C-alpha cells in the first residue's frame, strides 16, 4: 500500500480539524481534546502490549498523548466492553484481535456487545501468528514428536493460553483435532502469565502469540518453539519452522491486531487516527522493531480489511467451536 507523503498527511489532518464540530465531541474543540486512552485487552508482557505501547509512543507527535491501560480477563471481553460503552469521540480506543472481534461473536452465550455493530474498525497495526512452545524438559523436538508423546500419554500434557475462547485456545483445539493429540487446556488471564508458568515448568506447553519475548526465550533455551502457525516462516525468526513444514498443513492461525473505536465515532476522527497510524508505521525503525519481534506487516490496513477478516474468522472457527461445544457465559 502506498503510504501518504508527510505533506499530504499534514494536509489531511489539517483538513479534518476544519470540519464542523460533531455533536458528540464537547464544544468546538478539535480532536483530540484530551489524552487518548488505548485499552489493551491483556495484562502487560504479551503481544498486544508489544504493539500497543510503541504505537502509543509514536502518537505523541502525531495525535497527542496516549495513555495505555491494560485490562486483562475474559479473553479480552472486559476491555472490549469498556470501549463499547465509552463515548464515541475517539478518546477511547481498543487494540483488538480475533478474540474480541470474530471469535466473541460465536463463543459468547450471552454476549455483552455485538463486535460487528458496536465497534468501528480503524486500521490494522500488525499481523501476529501463534506458536506452540514447550518446556525444554519435554521430550519432543518437533511437532509430530509432540503429538506422538501426547497420544502415548493421554491427559498428561496441558497447555496454557490467554483464556477460554481465545485464538490461542482454538489453535490448541485445532492442533488436537488435526493430530489426535490428547492435551488439557489451562486458561490464564493473558499470555504473559501462561508463558511465565511454562518457563518455570508449572505447565509443559504454551500456545501464545509470537513476539520478541517468546523468540528470545526460544533462542536462550528457556522455552522451545516447535512451530509457528503461519503460512510462511517469520521474517524476524526464519529459523523456526511452520506447522505446514512440520507435517500439519492446516494448522494456520493468524491475528490482525487492529485499532477499533466505539460505533458512531465520526469518520473524520477515524480517518485521522488511521492516517496518523500509517505515518507512524512508515518509520523504518518501528517497522524493523515489529518484524524482529515476530510481527508481520499486513497487506491491507484499511477498515474494510478488518471487516472482511472478522467475517472470515467467524466462518472459519464456527465449526470448531460447535464441535467442542464451546460457549462462554
N, C-alpha and C positions, 0 to 999 in steps of 0.2 A: 504494500500500500504506500502511495506517495504521501509523505508527511508534509504538513503545511510549512512554508518558509516562515522564519520568525517574524518577518514584517507582516506577512499575511495573518499570522496568529494574533499579533498585536492589533491588527485592524479588526479581526473577528471579535476579540474581547472588548475592544473599544465600542464596536457597533452594538454588542449585547447590552452594554451599560447605558446606551442612549435610548433603549426601548422604553415604552411607558411602564410605570411600576405596576406589578401584579398585585391584586388584592390580597394574596396570601403572603406577601412579603411586607413586613412592617414599614409603614410610611413610604417615602420615595427613595429610600436608601438603595444604593447599588449593591450587587452581590459580590462577595459576601459581606454581610453587615456585622458579622461577629465570627469568632473562630468556628471552623468546620469540625464536626465530630465524626470521626471514622470509627465505626463499630466493627471489631474483628470477632468472629463467632467462636473463637477457641482461645484457650489460655496462651500466654507467651511461650515461644520456643518452637512453634510449628511453622509450616509453610506459609500460612496466611500472614503470620507476623513478619516473615522474611520478605514478603511482598508489600504488605501494607505500610510498614514503618518507613522504608526507603521512599515509597510513593508520597507519604505524608511530608517527609523532609523536603522532597523536590517541590512540593506545592507552596512552600513558604514564599518563594519568589514569583510564583505564577498565579496563585489564588489568594494566599494568606495563610495564617496559622491553622494547622490541622492538629487536633487533639485525638490521639489514638486511645481507644477504650476496648479492652479485651473483655468479652462476656462469654465465657465458656458454658457448656452444658446443653443437654438435649440435642446433640449433634448440630448445634448452631441455631436451633429454633428460638432459644431465648433472645439471642442477639437480633435475629430476623424480626421477631415480634416487636422488639424495641423500636426498630427502624420503621416498620409498617405503621406504628402508632404515632410516629413523630410528625411534626408539621412538614408538609411537602414544599419546603422553601430552599432546599439544597444545603441546609446546615447540618443535616444528619444523614450520613451515607453508610452503606454496608458493603464490606468486601465479601462477596458471596460466591459460593461454589455449588456443585451439584446437590449437596445435602440440604441447602437452604432453598434451592430452586426446584429443579425437576424431581428429585427424589422425595422431597417433602410432600409433593402433590400426590404421590402414590403410596406413601408409607404411613401417613397420619390418619388415625382412626377418626379423631375429632379435630380437624385442622383449625388452628387459630388464625390462619390467614391463607389467602389464595396467592401463591407465588407468581402466577401469571397476571392476575388482575390487580394485586396490591403492591407490586414492586415494579419500578420503572428502570429498565436496563440503561446504563450509560455507556460503558465501554469495557472491553476485555483488557486486563492488565497483563496477564501471563497465563501460560498453559502449564499445568503440572501433570505428572503421572504418579501412579502408586508403585510401591516396591514391596517385595517380600524379603524380609530380612530375618536372620536367626542369630541366636547367641552362639559364640564360637564353640561352645561345648557340644552343640548339637551335631551328630554325625551325618551331616548332609552337606555336600559340596555343590550341589546343583538342584534345580527344581524337581527333576524326576527322582532323585535320591530322597528328597524331602517327602514327595508323595508316597514313595515306597515305604519309607520309615513310618509315616502316619498310618498307612494301611496295615502295616505289620504290628503297630502298637495303637490300636483303636482307642480313642478317648484320652490318650496320654498327653498329646500335644495340645497347647492352647495358643491362641494368637490375640494380641491386643490391637485395638483400633481406637479411633476418635469417637466412637459411640455407636449405639444401635441405629441402624438405618443410614449410617454414613456411607460414602463411597468406599471407604476403607473396608467397612463391614461387608458390603456387597462384593467387593473384589475378593475377599476371603471366601464368600459363599460361591462365587464363580469358580475360583480355584478348586474348591471341593467338588463341585458338580462336574468339572471338566476332567479331574484326575481320580475321583473316587476316594480322596484323602479324608480321613476322619479326624477333624481338628475342632476344638471347642473355642467358641468366641468369648472373649473377655472385653467388654466395653469400658472405655475410660471417658473422662470429660474432655479429652483432647489428645492429639498425637504426642505432644510433649511428655505427659506423664506415662504414656504407654512405652515410649522409647526409653525413658528412664528405668522403668521396670525390666525392660528387655536387656538393657546394659548390665543391670545388677543380677540378672538371672532369675528374677521373680517369675517371668514368663519366658518361654523358649523362642517365641516367634512374634513378630510385629509386622503390621501392614500399614505403613504411613505413606503420606505423600512424600515424594523425593525432594529433598532440599540440601543446602550446603552442609548443615549439621550432620544429616544422615550419611552423606557421601564421605565426610571426614571421619565419622565413626567407622565406616567400612574400610577406609584406607589405613586407619590406625589399628585395625583388627579388633575393635571393641564390639562391633557387630559385623555380620557377613551378609551383604546384599546378594541374594541369589539371582534375582531378575528384576527388571523394571517392566511394568505392564504398559509399554509404549509401542507404537508402530515401528519405530526405529531407535537405535541407540541414542542416548542423550548427548548433545553437543558438549556438555560440561563433564560428562563421565562416560566416555566412549569405551572404557574397559569393562563396563557392566553389561552383560547380555540382556536381550529382551526375552520375554516369555515365549515369543514366537520362535526364537532361535533355540530355546531350551526344550522345545517339543510340544508346547501348548499354544497353538496359533490363535485361538480365540480369546486368550486372556489379555485383553487390552482395555484399560480404564484410564481415561484422562479427565482432567478437570479444568474448566475455564474459569479462572479467578477473575471475577468481574465486579466492577463498581455498579451498585444499584441504589436507587433512591425511592422514597415513598411515591406511590402512584399519585399523579396530579402535580408533580414537580414541573414547573414551567419549562417548556422546550428550550428557551434561551439559556436557562441555567444548566440544563442537561448538556447542551451543546458547548457551553463554556467550560464545564468540567471535562468533557471529552476532549476538547481542543487542548486544554492545559495538560492533560494526561498524555496525549500523543506527542506534545512538545517535550515533555519530561522523558518519555521513553525513547526519543530520538537521540538522547545523550549516550554516546558510545560507552562511557564508563559505567553507567547504570545498566545498559544492555549486557555488558560483559559480567557485571556483578550478578545479574539474574541468571545468565547462562552457566556461569561457574557454580551457581547454587542449584543447578539441576532443572531450572525452568526453561521453557521454550517460548519463543515469540509466536504469537498467533498469526494466522494468515489474514484474519479479518478482525478488526477491533470494534466494529460498529454495533450499535444496539440491536440491529436486526440479526447479527451473528449470534448474540446471546439468546435471542428468542428462538432461533432455529435450533440451537444446541439444546435448549431446555426441552423442546418438543421431541428431539431425537433421544434424549436421555429418558424421558417418560416412556416412549415406545420401547426402548431397549431393555429397561430394567423391570418393567411391569411383569413379564413372565416369571422372572426370578423371584421377585417379591411375592407373587402369588404362590410360587412353588414351595417357598419356605414358610408361608403363612405369616409374613411379617406385617404387623400393624402396630403403630405407636399410639399410645394414649395422649 
